[in-house]
Amino acid sequence: MLRKSLLTAVVMFICWTSSLYAKPLAVVQESNLCGVIDNQGNFIVPLGYDRIVPWSNGALMVKKGDNCGVLGADGKVIVPIEYLNILIPSHGNTYLVENNEAHWGVYSADGKMLLPTVYDEVTAVDKGNTCFAVRQGTVWKFIHSDGSAASNEEFDYIGEFSEDGLAVVRQKDKWGYAALPGKIAISPQFEGAQNFSNGLAAVKQQGKWGFIDAHGIVKITPQFAEVYSGFSEGLAAVLSPNGKGYIDKHGNLLISRDSRYIGQFKNGVAEIREVKKKLNVWSSLAYGASIALGGIGLPPKNALKSNEKRGFINRQGTEIVPTDYDEVMPFTDDMALVRKDKKWGAVSKDGKNTIRPKYLAMRAFAGGLAAVRTGSSWQLIDKAGQVVKTLPDSVTDAGGLSAGLLSVCIGDKWGYMNMEGDLVVTPRFMQAGNFVDLENKR
């Protein structure tokens, strides 16, 4: 539960945010070592790390051998490179660090050690970095940054703080919520509890789920068999007495959707997954032939093949991307990449632009353009699927477009090309990530 609730590092070679530099920066790899360059190819963080992972808060997690640390975008050390694992809580400007003895401690965003690595686990951190939830042995409690007790309460478990400043707690097999500085705000009385989101939290009573507000007042009577995701953009995904779908804050089922998977709404859309069955023609024909020749037996198990298909719905429940695709990617630049039968295409959020899956490879849209591969050549296309530019034959692979630069592979080395087709950074890297104009989000 802790590992799922904590925000781990985003995928390697994607964007991160900071305001230390006006120039866009990118992660590159050469001779199995990683570094960070600016858009002229100058190293800001020299090659020397086995891995560099951009965090969503603007810093860089780096790995050297078995040890991890944190650097700023200027390459200066924030957290020493001596830890086994590093995590970022959803709230609080901190880094949770684990040493080689499986003990946890806390650093502030500016590199000050707030808690020594002596705790068996650390979860909740408040926004002001004044209160922490720690476990020693089987006992959980809230403490201050100097290690002193923030309250006299002891718990069986403490989750992280939600946006409402409340943390899920468990005492004697009952769930409730605690507030700063670690005092019980909603007494443990529930069979289960989830984090607050959009002002409400899902709680379980007598085997059913309902929702309460931050004062513990029941706003939606327990009636749901499952809560798949809490409220996001005013809707929650549940299994209600009237079926599976999305409810509003009054408990009304607004969108009925009996799909295998119904995702959380983000930016007005939610991913949907359907399991559809399709006939395995060859198995069925073989079975039919055996019966015609006097054979006896059950139909083959693979006569009907499970076929999960994915798409997106909007807040009205309309499939803006039909569940016809083997894979869908999140929307970027109002376009979602989709894959069907090993070919890639794209669909716009308003449903007006559909690029039929026909490309062997396709990169995410940025600035209205995307790189695609047809046969042996790479092209840039617009949102209508029209070819804007055909890349030189020497380009064997391409990455994402960012800050007016496209990462390209020539031979077996990566560099960067501008929209005129000129090489701005000479290809010399084993890998090259997207450039990003950094913006501080701390």
One Martini backbone bead per residue (centre of mass of N, CA, C, O) as a GRO file, in nm:
protein
  442
    1MET     BB    1   0.058   0.062  -0.021
    2LEU     BB    2   0.298   0.252   0.000
    3ARG     BB    3   0.422   0.208  -0.285
    4LYS     BB    4   0.163   0.305  -0.435
    5SER     BB    5   0.136   0.598  -0.294
    6LEU     BB    6   0.405   0.655  -0.389
    7LEU     BB    7   0.611   0.856  -0.578
    8THR     BB    8   0.780   0.753  -0.832
    9ALA     BB    9   0.970   0.742  -1.082
   10VAL     BB   10   0.991   0.826  -1.384
   11VAL     BB   11   1.058   0.753  -1.681
   12MET     BB   12   1.312   0.724  -1.865
   13PHE     BB   13   1.362   1.000  -2.073
   14ILE     BB   14   1.181   1.216  -1.945
   15CYS     BB   15   1.035   1.472  -1.820
   16TRP     BB   16   1.116   1.760  -1.620
   17THR     BB   17   1.121   1.997  -1.333
   18SER     BB   18   1.274   2.333  -1.337
   19SER     BB   19   1.452   2.669  -1.272
   20LEU     BB   20   1.774   2.668  -1.308
   21TYR     BB   21   1.712   2.661  -1.626
   22ALA     BB   22   1.642   2.796  -1.940
   23LYS     BB   23   1.748   2.562  -2.068
   24PRO     BB   24   1.716   2.280  -2.214
   25LEU     BB   25   1.711   1.936  -2.109
   26ALA     BB   26   1.894   1.610  -2.123
   27VAL     BB   27   1.913   1.268  -2.129
   28VAL     BB   28   2.217   1.072  -2.160
   29GLN     BB   29   2.400   0.801  -2.335
   30GLU     BB   30   2.746   0.677  -2.282
   31SER     BB   31   2.908   0.403  -2.234
   32ASN     BB   32   2.689   0.331  -1.998
   33LEU     BB   33   2.662   0.642  -1.937
   34CYS     BB   34   2.519   0.915  -1.763
   35GLY     BB   35   2.372   1.239  -1.855
   36VAL     BB   36   2.352   1.607  -1.898
   37ILE     BB   37   2.218   1.828  -2.146
   38ASP     BB   38   2.202   2.074  -2.360
   39ASN     BB   39   2.097   2.223  -2.673
   40GLN     BB   40   2.431   2.214  -2.750
   41GLY     BB   41   2.579   1.956  -2.590
   42ASN     BB   42   2.629   2.042  -2.305
   43PHE     BB   43   2.743   1.956  -1.997
   44ILE     BB   44   2.586   1.952  -1.675
   45VAL     BB   45   2.596   1.637  -1.637
   46PRO     BB   46   2.823   1.422  -1.626
   47LEU     BB   47   2.945   1.146  -1.706
   48GLY     BB   48   2.886   0.872  -1.430
   49TYR     BB   49   2.614   0.708  -1.456
   50ASP     BB   50   2.403   0.434  -1.472
   51ARG     BB   51   2.162   0.633  -1.378
   52ILE     BB   52   1.888   0.861  -1.480
   53VAL     BB   53   1.604   0.999  -1.296
   54PRO     BB   54   1.343   1.188  -1.342
   55TRP     BB   55   1.163   1.396  -1.154
   56SER     BB   56   0.867   1.577  -1.091
   57ASN     BB   57   1.040   1.807  -0.904
   58GLY     BB   58   1.340   1.849  -1.076
   59ALA     BB   59   1.504   1.620  -1.003
   60LEU     BB   60   1.773   1.365  -0.968
   61MET     BB   61   1.805   1.033  -0.995
   62VAL     BB   62   2.090   0.841  -0.902
   63LYS     BB   63   2.309   0.571  -1.023
   64LYS     BB   64   2.582   0.389  -0.850
   65GLY     BB   65   2.559   0.095  -0.870
   66ASP     BB   66   2.384   0.037  -0.562
   67ASN     BB   67   2.356   0.350  -0.549
   68CYS     BB   68   2.164   0.632  -0.433
   69GLY     BB   69   2.059   0.966  -0.542
   70VAL     BB   70   2.046   1.337  -0.543
   71LEU     BB   71   2.004   1.586  -0.793
   72GLY     BB   72   2.032   1.864  -0.939
   73ALA     BB   73   2.017   2.032  -1.243
   74ASP     BB   74   2.333   2.125  -1.170
   75GLY     BB   75   2.465   1.851  -1.015
   76LYS     BB   76   2.408   1.883  -0.727
   77VAL     BB   77   2.403   1.755  -0.416
   78ILE     BB   78   2.134   1.646  -0.206
   79VAL     BB   79   2.169   1.329  -0.197
   80PRO     BB   80   2.359   1.098  -0.115
   81ILE     BB   81   2.539   0.827  -0.276
   82GLU     BB   82   2.412   0.572  -0.034
   83TYR     BB   83   2.138   0.439  -0.132
   84LEU     BB   84   1.897   0.193  -0.204
   85ASN     BB   85   1.645   0.399  -0.164
   86ILE     BB   86   1.403   0.637  -0.322
   87LEU     BB   87   1.138   0.861  -0.215
   88ILE     BB   88   0.820   1.036  -0.285
   89PRO     BB   89   0.590   1.205  -0.153
   90SER     BB   90   0.297   1.366  -0.220
   91HIS     BB   91   0.376   1.518   0.047
   92GLY     BB   92   0.628   1.710   0.073
   93ASN     BB   93   0.972   1.829   0.080
   94THR     BB   94   1.091   1.513   0.027
   95TYR     BB   95   1.313   1.233   0.113
   96LEU     BB   96   1.305   0.887   0.112
   97VAL     BB   97   1.541   0.673   0.281
   98GLU     BB   98   1.738   0.370   0.216
   99ASN     BB   99   1.943   0.157   0.354
  100ASN     BB  100   2.134  -0.141   0.375
  101GLU     BB  101   1.949  -0.199   0.659
  102ALA     BB  102   1.641  -0.113   0.613
  103HIS     BB  103   1.652   0.194   0.680
  104TRP     BB  104   1.479   0.501   0.754
  105GLY     BB  105   1.469   0.837   0.617
  106VAL     BB  106   1.503   1.213   0.598
  107TYR     BB  107   1.493   1.462   0.343
  108SER     BB  108   1.517   1.755   0.221
  109ALA     BB  109   1.510   1.941  -0.070
  110ASP     BB  110   1.802   2.085   0.031
  111GLY     BB  111   1.964   1.836   0.202
  112LYS     BB  112   1.842   1.793   0.480
  113MET     BB  113   1.848   1.607   0.762
  114LEU     BB  114   1.561   1.513   0.946
  115LEU     BB  115   1.595   1.193   0.952
  116PRO     BB  116   1.728   0.925   1.054
  117THR     BB  117   1.837   0.589   0.972
  118VAL     BB  118   1.612   0.412   1.211
  119TYR     BB  119   1.364   0.320   1.048
  120ASP     BB  120   1.139   0.080   0.920
  121GLU     BB  121   0.935   0.326   0.849
  122VAL     BB  122   0.804   0.574   0.610
  123THR     BB  123   0.540   0.807   0.530
  124ALA     BB  124   0.420   1.056   0.650
  125VAL     BB  125   0.413   1.400   0.518
  126ASP     BB  126   0.393   1.715   0.560
  127LYS     BB  127   0.406   2.020   0.396
  128GLY     BB  128   0.607   2.140   0.639
  129ASN     BB  129   0.798   1.919   0.769
  130THR     BB  130   0.682   1.845   1.091
  131CYS     BB  131   0.543   1.557   1.017
  132PHE     BB  132   0.573   1.200   1.096
  133ALA     BB  133   0.553   0.860   0.989
  134VAL     BB  134   0.648   0.578   1.196
  135ARG     BB  135   0.832   0.264   1.220
  136GLN     BB  136   0.881   0.042   1.514
  137GLY     BB  137   0.832  -0.244   1.439
  138THR     BB  138   0.475  -0.247   1.512
  139VAL     BB  139   0.493   0.064   1.565
  140TRP     BB  140   0.302   0.353   1.515
  141LYS     BB  141   0.398   0.709   1.469
  142PHE     BB  142   0.417   1.046   1.551
  143ILE     BB  143   0.667   1.290   1.452
  144HIS     BB  144   0.917   1.498   1.470
  145SER     BB  145   1.217   1.615   1.336
  146ASP     BB  146   1.357   1.546   1.634
  147GLY     BB  147   1.186   1.265   1.728
  148SER     BB  148   0.952   1.357   1.871
  149ALA     BB  149   0.648   1.335   1.991
  150ALA     BB  150   0.333   1.443   1.858
  151SER     BB  151   0.189   1.198   2.003
  152ASN     BB  152   0.033   0.932   2.200
  153GLU     BB  153  -0.034   0.775   1.962
  154GLU     BB  154  -0.096   0.438   1.848
  155PHE     BB  155  -0.034   0.218   1.563
  156ASP     BB  156  -0.067  -0.024   1.299
  157TYR     BB  157  -0.117   0.220   1.087
  158ILE     BB  158   0.021   0.462   0.839
  159GLY     BB  159  -0.043   0.684   0.610
  160GLU     BB  160  -0.063   0.927   0.395
  161PHE     BB  161  -0.121   1.234   0.319
  162SER     BB  162  -0.366   1.420   0.206
  163GLU     BB  163  -0.509   1.702   0.070
  164ASP     BB  164  -0.670   1.732   0.366
  165GLY     BB  165  -0.460   1.639   0.603
  166LEU     BB  166  -0.513   1.323   0.602
  167ALA     BB  167  -0.460   1.003   0.765
  168VAL     BB  168  -0.449   0.680   0.747
  169VAL     BB  169  -0.565   0.454   1.010
  170ARG     BB  170  -0.480   0.181   1.248
  171GLN     BB  171  -0.688   0.031   1.516
  172LYS     BB  172  -0.777  -0.261   1.606
  173ASP     BB  173  -0.888  -0.322   1.301
  174LYS     BB  174  -0.944  -0.012   1.261
  175TRP     BB  175  -1.053   0.265   1.064
  176GLY     BB  176  -0.909   0.598   1.009
  177TYR     BB  177  -0.817   0.944   1.110
  178ALA     BB  178  -0.544   1.176   1.090
  179ALA     BB  179  -0.406   1.474   1.224
  180LEU     BB  180  -0.260   1.738   1.299
  181PRO     BB  181  -0.013   1.610   1.519
  182GLY     BB  182  -0.148   1.296   1.524
  183LYS     BB  183  -0.447   1.321   1.568
  184ILE     BB  184  -0.755   1.216   1.600
  185ALA     BB  185  -1.032   1.285   1.375
  186ILE     BB  186  -1.133   0.987   1.292
  187SER     BB  187  -1.245   0.728   1.427
  188PRO     BB  188  -1.185   0.403   1.453
  189GLN     BB  189  -1.469   0.217   1.259
  190PHE     BB  190  -1.364   0.075   1.006
  191GLU     BB  191  -1.301  -0.184   0.767
  192GLY     BB  192  -1.223   0.057   0.570
  193ALA     BB  193  -0.981   0.283   0.393
  194GLN     BB  194  -0.935   0.581   0.207
  195ASN     BB  195  -0.829   0.836   0.055
  196PHE     BB  196  -0.854   1.155   0.001
  197SER     BB  197  -1.073   1.304  -0.262
  198ASN     BB  198  -1.244   1.573  -0.333
  199GLY     BB  199  -1.339   1.563  -0.004
  200LEU     BB  200  -1.346   1.240  -0.018
  201ALA     BB  201  -1.397   0.909   0.142
  202ALA     BB  202  -1.358   0.573   0.148
  203VAL     BB  203  -1.575   0.347   0.334
  204LYS     BB  204  -1.622   0.054   0.547
  205GLN     BB  205  -1.953  -0.102   0.612
  206GLN     BB  206  -2.086  -0.397   0.630
  207GLY     BB  207  -1.937  -0.463   0.337
  208LYS     BB  208  -1.964  -0.154   0.253
  209TRP     BB  209  -1.934   0.131   0.045
  210GLY     BB  210  -1.856   0.473   0.118
  211PHE     BB  211  -1.884   0.833   0.204
  212ILE     BB  212  -1.679   1.089   0.347
  213ASP     BB  213  -1.586   1.356   0.518
  214ALA     BB  214  -1.356   1.544   0.710
  215HIS     BB  215  -1.578   1.502   0.963
  216GLY     BB  216  -1.727   1.206   0.921
  217ILE     BB  217  -1.958   1.251   0.729
  218VAL     BB  218  -2.207   1.103   0.567
  219LYS     BB  219  -2.266   1.129   0.206
  220ILE     BB  220  -2.250   0.815   0.122
  221THR     BB  221  -2.400   0.540   0.149
  222PRO     BB  222  -2.336   0.228   0.212
  223GLN     BB  223  -2.343   0.023  -0.125
  224PHE     BB  224  -2.063  -0.078  -0.226
  225ALA     BB  225  -1.865  -0.339  -0.333
  226GLU     BB  226  -1.679  -0.123  -0.496
  227VAL     BB  227  -1.372   0.081  -0.513
  228TYR     BB  228  -1.160   0.172  -0.768
  229SER     BB  229  -1.191   0.495  -0.735
  230GLY     BB  230  -1.173   0.788  -0.640
  231PHE     BB  231  -1.220   1.109  -0.658
  232SER     BB  232  -1.222   1.260  -0.995
  233GLU     BB  233  -1.362   1.516  -1.126
  234GLY     BB  234  -1.637   1.419  -0.956
  235LEU     BB  235  -1.554   1.105  -0.993
  236ALA     BB  236  -1.637   0.754  -0.926
  237ALA     BB  237  -1.532   0.418  -0.921
  238VAL     BB  238  -1.790   0.160  -0.919
  239LEU     BB  239  -1.991  -0.095  -0.749
  240SER     BB  240  -2.323  -0.095  -0.783
  241PRO     BB  241  -2.652  -0.186  -0.759
  242ASN     BB  242  -2.669  -0.070  -1.079
  243GLY     BB  243  -2.366  -0.107  -1.126
  244LYS     BB  244  -2.105  -0.022  -1.326
  245GLY     BB  245  -1.922   0.294  -1.255
  246TYR     BB  246  -2.010   0.641  -1.224
  247ILE     BB  247  -2.014   0.875  -0.962
  248ASP     BB  248  -2.129   1.116  -0.773
  249LYS     BB  249  -2.153   1.310  -0.471
  250HIS     BB  250  -2.458   1.164  -0.441
  251GLY     BB  251  -2.446   0.857  -0.576
  252ASN     BB  252  -2.493   0.883  -0.870
  253LEU     BB  253  -2.533   0.709  -1.169
  254LEU     BB  254  -2.397   0.845  -1.460
  255ILE     BB  255  -2.198   0.600  -1.555
  256SER     BB  256  -2.247   0.317  -1.733
  257ARG     BB  257  -1.979   0.052  -1.694
  258ASP     BB  258  -1.922  -0.289  -1.800
  259SER     BB  259  -1.607  -0.317  -1.746
  260ARG     BB  260  -1.313  -0.449  -1.660
  261TYR     BB  261  -1.199  -0.145  -1.690
  262ILE     BB  262  -1.206   0.160  -1.486
  263GLY     BB  263  -1.081   0.461  -1.487
  264GLN     BB  264  -0.953   0.752  -1.407
  265PHE     BB  265  -1.008   1.078  -1.419
  266LYS     BB  266  -0.827   1.279  -1.676
  267ASN     BB  267  -0.884   1.548  -1.843
  268GLY     BB  268  -1.188   1.420  -1.916
  269VAL     BB  269  -1.069   1.118  -1.906
  270ALA     BB  270  -1.104   0.750  -1.949
  271GLU     BB  271  -0.998   0.438  -1.920
  272ILE     BB  272  -1.092   0.146  -2.119
  273ARG     BB  273  -1.164  -0.214  -2.070
  274GLU     BB  274  -1.216  -0.490  -2.289
  275VAL     BB  275  -1.343  -0.825  -2.310
  276LYS     BB  276  -1.305  -0.998  -2.602
  277LYS     BB  277  -1.429  -1.233  -2.832
  278LYS     BB  278  -1.261  -1.460  -3.054
  279LEU     BB  279  -1.225  -1.658  -3.319
  280ASN     BB  280  -1.042  -1.954  -3.373
  281VAL     BB  281  -1.032  -2.070  -3.676
  282TRP     BB  282  -0.835  -2.315  -3.682
  283SER     BB  283  -0.947  -2.467  -3.437
  284SER     BB  284  -1.240  -2.490  -3.542
  285LEU     BB  285  -1.182  -2.644  -3.807
  286ALA     BB  286  -1.043  -2.888  -3.679
  287TYR     BB  287  -1.287  -2.972  -3.510
  288GLY     BB  288  -1.491  -3.003  -3.744
  289ALA     BB  289  -1.331  -3.222  -3.897
  290SER     BB  290  -1.330  -3.437  -3.670
  291ILE     BB  291  -1.638  -3.471  -3.663
  292ALA     BB  292  -1.680  -3.547  -3.967
  293LEU     BB  293  -1.473  -3.809  -3.905
  294GLY     BB  294  -1.586  -3.915  -3.603
  295GLY     BB  295  -1.516  -3.746  -3.380
  296ILE     BB  296  -1.467  -3.702  -3.016
  297GLY     BB  297  -1.534  -3.394  -2.836
  298LEU     BB  298  -1.423  -3.108  -2.721
  299PRO     BB  299  -1.368  -2.804  -2.754
  300PRO     BB  300  -1.122  -2.611  -2.778
  301LYS     BB  301  -0.991  -2.385  -2.556
  302ASN     BB  302  -0.889  -2.184  -2.813
  303ALA     BB  303  -1.148  -2.103  -2.978
  304LEU     BB  304  -1.163  -1.877  -2.758
  305LYS     BB  305  -1.023  -1.555  -2.744
  306SER     BB  306  -0.887  -1.337  -2.557
  307ASN     BB  307  -0.957  -0.964  -2.612
  308GLU     BB  308  -0.813  -0.688  -2.517
  309LYS     BB  309  -0.961  -0.363  -2.515
  310ARG     BB  310  -0.900  -0.009  -2.581
  311GLY     BB  311  -1.000   0.318  -2.438
  312PHE     BB  312  -1.211   0.620  -2.430
  313ILE     BB  313  -1.387   0.839  -2.211
  314ASN     BB  314  -1.609   1.070  -2.120
  315ARG     BB  315  -1.826   1.245  -1.903
  316GLN     BB  316  -2.073   1.117  -2.087
  317GLY     BB  317  -1.969   0.812  -2.187
  318THR     BB  318  -1.820   0.856  -2.444
  319GLU     BB  319  -1.646   0.715  -2.708
  320ILE     BB  320  -1.365   0.875  -2.822
  321VAL     BB  321  -1.217   0.590  -2.791
  322PRO     BB  322  -1.252   0.302  -2.903
  323THR     BB  323  -1.265  -0.046  -2.806
  324ASP     BB  324  -1.015  -0.149  -3.051
  325TYR     BB  325  -0.744  -0.156  -2.884
  326ASP     BB  326  -0.440  -0.287  -2.763
  327GLU     BB  327  -0.336   0.021  -2.728
  328VAL     BB  328  -0.302   0.306  -2.506
  329MET     BB  329  -0.216   0.640  -2.472
  330PRO     BB  330  -0.171   0.917  -2.338
  331PHE     BB  331  -0.247   1.236  -2.360
  332THR     BB  332  -0.084   1.449  -2.606
  333ASP     BB  333  -0.168   1.722  -2.754
  334ASP     BB  334  -0.466   1.588  -2.784
  335MET     BB  335  -0.322   1.299  -2.830
  336ALA     BB  336  -0.363   0.944  -2.892
  337LEU     BB  337  -0.203   0.662  -2.895
  338VAL     BB  338  -0.253   0.369  -3.111
  339ARG     BB  339  -0.293   0.003  -3.115
  340LYS     BB  340  -0.319  -0.225  -3.411
  341ASP     BB  341  -0.187  -0.490  -3.533
  342LYS     BB  342   0.112  -0.354  -3.488
  343LYS     BB  343  -0.014  -0.065  -3.531
  344TRP     BB  344   0.000   0.293  -3.561
  345GLY     BB  345  -0.188   0.567  -3.416
  346ALA     BB  346  -0.448   0.832  -3.380
  347VAL     BB  347  -0.645   1.032  -3.137
  348SER     BB  348  -0.858   1.270  -3.057
  349LYS     BB  349  -1.034   1.409  -2.799
  350ASP     BB  350  -1.279   1.513  -3.001
  351GLY     BB  351  -1.282   1.297  -3.258
  352LYS     BB  352  -1.189   1.445  -3.537
  353ASN     BB  353  -0.910   1.287  -3.524
  354THR     BB  354  -0.804   1.005  -3.734
  355ILE     BB  355  -0.530   0.779  -3.730
  356ARG     BB  356  -0.463   0.518  -3.887
  357PRO     BB  357  -0.328   0.217  -3.826
  358LYS     BB  358   0.012   0.212  -4.014
  359TYR     BB  359   0.253   0.221  -3.821
  360LEU     BB  360   0.548   0.088  -3.694
  361ALA     BB  361   0.598   0.379  -3.568
  362MET     BB  362   0.534   0.611  -3.278
  363ARG     BB  363   0.521   0.934  -3.154
  364ALA     BB  364   0.450   1.176  -2.962
  365PHE     BB  365   0.287   1.458  -2.945
  366ALA     BB  366   0.431   1.787  -3.043
  367GLY     BB  367   0.343   2.078  -3.169
  368GLY     BB  368   0.154   1.900  -3.384
  369LEU     BB  369   0.374   1.662  -3.389
  370ALA     BB  370   0.494   1.343  -3.540
  371ALA     BB  371   0.679   1.055  -3.538
  372VAL     BB  372   0.717   0.824  -3.820
  373ARG     BB  373   0.703   0.481  -3.953
  374THR     BB  374   0.755   0.382  -4.300
  375GLY     BB  375   0.916   0.132  -4.324
  376SER     BB  376   1.239   0.291  -4.373
  377SER     BB  377   1.097   0.565  -4.298
  378TRP     BB  378   1.088   0.901  -4.172
  379GLN     BB  379   0.828   1.115  -4.028
  380LEU     BB  380   0.632   1.413  -4.023
  381ILE     BB  381   0.320   1.473  -3.866
  382ASP     BB  382   0.006   1.570  -3.831
  383LYS     BB  383  -0.318   1.557  -3.693
  384ALA     BB  384  -0.421   1.464  -3.995
  385GLY     BB  385  -0.170   1.287  -4.129
  386GLN     BB  386   0.018   1.483  -4.260
  387VAL     BB  387   0.298   1.545  -4.437
  388VAL     BB  388   0.569   1.762  -4.346
  389LYS     BB  389   0.827   1.559  -4.318
  390THR     BB  390   1.111   1.404  -4.455
  391LEU     BB  391   1.354   1.222  -4.352
  392PRO     BB  392   1.644   1.120  -4.377
  393ASP     BB  393   1.782   0.814  -4.465
  394SER     BB  394   1.990   0.814  -4.216
  395VAL     BB  395   1.741   0.774  -4.044
  396THR     BB  396   1.664   0.496  -3.814
  397ASP     BB  397   1.557   0.687  -3.577
  398ALA     BB  398   1.308   0.824  -3.342
  399GLY     BB  399   1.177   1.057  -3.131
  400GLY     BB  400   1.091   1.320  -2.964
  401LEU     BB  401   0.941   1.631  -2.962
  402SER     BB  402   1.143   1.913  -2.830
  403ALA     BB  403   1.212   2.236  -2.832
  404GLY     BB  404   1.257   2.198  -3.157
  405LEU     BB  405   1.358   1.896  -3.111
  406LEU     BB  406   1.496   1.589  -3.258
  407SER     BB  407   1.549   1.272  -3.195
  408VAL     BB  408   1.822   1.091  -3.357
  409CYS     BB  409   1.925   0.810  -3.561
  410ILE     BB  410   2.262   0.747  -3.682
  411GLY     BB  411   2.296   0.445  -3.714
  412ASP     BB  412   2.400   0.406  -3.360
  413LYS     BB  413   2.348   0.723  -3.309
  414TRP     BB  414   2.258   0.996  -3.101
  415GLY     BB  415   2.071   1.304  -3.163
  416TYR     BB  416   1.996   1.641  -3.294
  417MET     BB  417   1.717   1.798  -3.469
  418ASN     BB  418   1.581   2.026  -3.656
  419MET     BB  419   1.322   2.141  -3.868
  420GLU     BB  420   1.545   2.177  -4.112
  421GLY     BB  421   1.759   1.920  -4.070
  422ASP     BB  422   1.964   2.006  -3.861
  423LEU     BB  423   2.242   1.935  -3.675
  424VAL     BB  424   2.290   2.027  -3.337
  425VAL     BB  425   2.357   1.735  -3.225
  426THR     BB  426   2.580   1.512  -3.254
  427PRO     BB  427   2.590   1.188  -3.309
  428ARG     BB  428   2.701   0.995  -2.986
  429PHE     BB  429   2.469   0.830  -2.859
  430MET     BB  430   2.289   0.562  -2.723
  431GLN     BB  431   2.103   0.780  -2.580
  432ALA     BB  432   1.804   1.009  -2.611
  433GLY     BB  433   1.623   1.252  -2.476
  434ASN     BB  434   1.418   1.491  -2.399
  435PHE     BB  435   1.359   1.817  -2.422
  436VAL     BB  436   1.335   2.075  -2.153
  437ASP     BB  437   1.169   2.332  -2.009
  438LEU     BB  438   1.232   2.433  -1.705
  439GLU     BB  439   1.011   2.407  -1.405
  440ASN     BB  440   0.919   2.503  -1.103
  441LYS     BB  441   0.741   2.271  -0.849
  442ARG     BB  442   0.809   2.319  -0.535
   0.00000   0.00000   0.00000
